Amino acid sequence: MTSVEFGDDGFVVDAEILAQAFGIAPSEVQTLMRSQAMTSRCEKGVDEDEGRWRLTFIYQNRAFRMTVDDSNRILSRAKFDVTRQA
């Protein structure tokens, strides 16, 4: 698998990318996603951003965002603090 792939069920992101972004072990990512302790959002670009997607992952009070193109190439990465809604 490349770092990011798009398939029938949406995007699949290599656990190593998310683990590195959040400072956790890659083996923890799937468990955190299944328990909804780590959540994600996918936004499709429109107009001048057509052919791009913004993938945002949130864990605890941190977010990791990637912008990818229609070739599954990561165009940008960003990390920032967030406030989670209870």
N, C-alpha and C positions, 0 to 999 in steps of 0.2 A: 504494500500500500504506500502511496505517496503520503505526504503530510495531510492533505485534505482531498477527499473524493466525494463526488456527487453521484448518487444512485437513485434507485426507485423509491427508497425510503427517506430521501433527503441527504444531507451532508453527513459524512463520517470524518471525524478529526482524530488524528493519531493521539493516543493518550499521553505520549511523551511531551507533546506540545503543551497540553493543558497542565500536566504535572509540573513542567518547568515554569510555566506562567504563575502557578499558585504555590510553588515550593512544596509540593507533596510528591509521594511516590506514584509512579505510573499505575501501579496495581490498585491504588485507591480510587482512581477516576471513575471507573464503571460503577463501583459501589455507591459513590457519592451521587452520581447521576441517577441511579435507580431509586435511591432514597429521597431524591429531590433536594438534597443538601447543596448540590451544584445544579444550577439551572442554565438553560440556554434560550437564545432567541435568534431567529434568522430573519433578515429583512432583505427583500429583493430590490435592487436599484431600479429607478425609473428615469425617463428622460436622459439627461447627460450621464447618468450612472447605470444605464441599461447594460446588462451583461456582467454586473458586479453584485456581490452579496456581502452583507455585513453580518458576521457571526459573533454574538456576544455571549460570554459565559460568566456566570456570577457564582462566587463561592465565598461564604461568610460576608465580609464587607469589602471585597475586592471584585473588580470586573476585568475581564480580558477580552479584547475585541480584535477581530481580524477582518480585513476586507479581502475577498478573494474574487478572481475573475472567472469567466466561463471555461477557462482551461485549468481550473483548480489551483491556480498559482496564487500564493499569498502576496498581496500587494502592500499591506501595512499591518502592523500590530500595535496595540496600545494597552496599557494597564492603568487602572484608576480606581479610586475609592468610590464606594456606593453605600447608600443606606437601604437596607432590605426592609420591605414592608412586612409586618407581622401578620 
